Amino acid sequence: MSLVTLLPFVVLIGAMFLMTRSAKKKQQAAADMRNQLEPGSGIRTIGGMYATVKEVNDDTILVDAGPGVELLFAKNAIGAVLTDDEYNRIVHGVEHDLKTDVVPDDASSLTETDESVDDEAAAASDDDKSVDLGKKDEPADETEPAAEAAEAKTDDEPKKTDGDSDAK
């Protein structure tokens, strides 16, 4: 056999090897994530339910889904272990204030006064007023004959009915 005939088979076997290898890596990462569960961790199940881990066993976990609601899940049913910030944002609606963590690139934003902000707002509103979208205003004389022609055309056409007619 020649190399040209074997090449498609070699490529196919290589692709299958790479696909199974990446799938095995994903499965291993998911298993490691499930094995690192601790009581108090926020989780999302594969069904989309958010809960807090209460107790971890070999193959199962006990979760607290709400006040007085404890559920028993298989470890395989855990889709993701969430960070505390992410869990609080999703479940409790607590937003982390990102503006306090942002460091400006330059000091000009730290030294702005109210007057400079007002000047910028006035300049922005002036720019908005001068925007030309390319639509030209037509004189009133040209639009009236077109409207009259449209009315005359509709009067000449037979009127459509909804199917009720006296003709038999």
C-alpha positions as CSV (number, residue, x, y, z in Angstrom):
1,M,0.0,0.0,0.0
2,S,1.1,3.5,-0.7
3,L,1.4,6.3,1.8
4,V,-1.4,8.3,0.1
5,T,-3.9,5.5,0.8
6,L,-2.9,5.2,4.5
7,L,-2.8,8.9,5.2
8,P,-6.6,9.4,5.6
9,F,-6.7,6.5,8.1
10,V,-3.8,7.8,10.1
11,V,-5.4,11.3,10.2
12,L,-8.7,9.8,11.3
13,I,-7.1,7.7,14.1
14,G,-5.1,10.8,15.3
15,A,-8.2,12.9,15.4
16,M,-10.1,10.2,17.4
17,F,-7.2,10.0,19.8
18,L,-7.1,13.8,20.4
19,M,-10.9,13.9,20.9
20,T,-10.9,11.1,23.5
21,R,-7.9,12.7,25.2
22,S,-9.7,16.1,25.6
23,A,-12.9,14.3,26.8
24,K,-10.9,12.4,29.4
25,K,-9.3,15.7,30.6
26,K,-12.7,17.2,31.0
27,Q,-14.0,14.2,32.9
28,Q,-11.0,14.3,35.2
29,A,-11.4,18.0,35.9
30,A,-15.1,17.5,36.8
31,A,-14.2,14.6,39.1
32,D,-11.5,16.7,40.8
33,M,-14.0,19.5,41.2
34,R,-16.6,17.2,42.8
35,N,-14.0,15.6,45.1
36,Q,-13.0,19.0,46.4
37,L,-16.5,19.8,47.7
38,E,-16.6,21.1,51.2
39,P,-19.6,22.0,53.5
40,G,-20.5,25.6,52.9
41,S,-19.6,25.7,49.2
42,G,-22.2,27.1,46.8
43,I,-23.0,24.7,43.9
44,R,-25.1,24.6,40.8
45,T,-26.6,21.2,39.8
46,I,-26.8,19.9,36.3
47,G,-30.5,20.7,36.5
48,G,-29.8,24.4,37.2
49,M,-30.6,24.4,40.9
50,Y,-28.4,26.5,43.2
51,A,-27.8,25.3,46.7
52,T,-25.2,25.2,49.6
53,V,-23.4,22.0,50.5
54,K,-24.2,20.8,53.9
55,E,-22.6,17.4,54.1
56,V,-20.3,15.4,51.7
57,N,-20.3,11.6,51.6
58,D,-18.5,9.2,49.2
59,D,-21.0,9.2,46.4
60,T,-23.6,11.6,47.6
61,I,-23.9,15.1,49.0
62,L,-26.5,16.7,51.2
63,V,-27.4,20.2,50.1
64,D,-29.4,23.0,51.7
65,A,-31.7,24.5,49.0
66,G,-33.6,26.9,51.2
67,P,-34.9,27.3,54.8
68,G,-35.8,23.8,56.0
69,V,-35.2,22.2,52.5
70,E,-32.4,19.5,52.5
71,L,-31.8,17.5,49.4
72,L,-29.6,14.5,48.7
73,F,-27.8,14.4,45.4
74,A,-25.3,12.1,43.7
75,K,-21.9,13.8,43.2
76,N,-22.3,13.3,39.5
77,A,-25.3,15.7,39.6
78,I,-23.1,18.7,40.5
79,G,-22.5,20.9,37.5
80,A,-20.3,23.5,39.0
81,V,-18.8,24.7,42.3
82,L,-19.3,28.4,42.6
83,T,-17.1,31.0,44.3
84,D,-18.6,32.9,47.2
85,D,-19.0,36.1,45.2
86,E,-20.6,34.3,42.3
87,Y,-23.0,32.4,44.5
88,N,-24.1,35.5,46.4
89,R,-24.5,37.5,43.2
90,I,-26.8,34.8,41.6
91,V,-28.7,33.5,44.7
92,H,-29.0,36.6,46.9
93,G,-28.6,39.3,44.3
94,V,-25.6,40.8,46.0
95,E,-23.5,42.7,43.5
96,H,-19.8,43.2,44.1
97,D,-18.9,46.8,43.6
98,L,-16.4,46.7,40.8
99,K,-15.8,50.4,40.6
100,T,-13.9,50.4,43.9
101,D,-11.5,47.9,42.5
102,V,-10.7,49.8,39.3
103,V,-7.5,51.9,39.2
104,P,-7.7,54.7,36.6
105,D,-5.0,54.8,33.9
106,D,-4.3,58.5,34.5
107,A,-4.9,61.0,37.3
108,S,-7.1,63.3,35.3
109,S,-10.3,61.4,36.2
110,L,-9.4,61.9,39.9
111,T,-9.0,65.7,39.6
112,E,-12.1,66.5,37.5
113,T,-14.4,69.1,39.0
114,D,-18.2,69.5,38.6
115,E,-17.6,72.4,36.2
116,S,-15.5,70.3,33.8
117,V,-18.1,67.5,33.8
118,D,-20.8,70.1,33.0
119,D,-18.7,71.5,30.2
120,E,-18.2,68.0,28.7
121,A,-22.0,67.4,29.0
122,A,-22.7,70.7,27.2
123,A,-20.2,69.9,24.4
124,A,-21.8,66.4,24.0
125,S,-25.3,67.9,23.7
126,D,-24.0,70.5,21.1
127,D,-22.6,67.5,19.1
128,D,-25.9,65.8,19.3
129,K,-27.7,68.8,17.8
130,S,-25.5,69.1,14.8
131,V,-25.8,65.5,13.6
132,D,-27.0,65.4,10.0
133,L,-28.4,62.1,8.9
134,G,-28.6,63.0,5.3
135,K,-32.4,63.4,5.1
136,K,-33.4,66.5,3.3
137,D,-36.7,68.3,4.1
138,E,-38.9,68.3,1.1
139,P,-40.9,71.5,0.3
140,A,-44.6,71.3,1.1
141,D,-45.5,72.0,-2.6
142,E,-44.1,68.7,-3.8
143,T,-45.7,66.5,-1.2
144,E,-49.3,67.7,-1.7
145,P,-49.6,66.5,-5.4
146,A,-48.3,63.1,-4.4
147,A,-50.9,62.8,-1.6
148,E,-53.7,63.9,-3.9
149,A,-52.6,61.3,-6.5
150,A,-52.6,58.6,-3.9
151,E,-56.1,59.5,-2.8
152,A,-57.4,59.5,-6.4
153,K,-55.9,56.1,-7.0
154,T,-57.6,54.6,-4.0
155,D,-61.0,56.0,-5.0
156,D,-60.7,54.4,-8.5
157,E,-59.8,50.9,-7.2
158,P,-62.7,48.5,-6.3
159,K,-63.0,48.1,-2.6
160,K,-62.2,44.7,-1.1
161,T,-64.7,43.0,1.2
162,D,-64.4,40.2,3.7
163,G,-66.3,37.7,1.5
164,D,-69.8,38.7,2.5
165,S,-71.6,39.7,-0.7
166,D,-75.2,39.8,-1.9
167,A,-74.3,38.5,-5.4
168,K,-75.2,34.9,-6.1
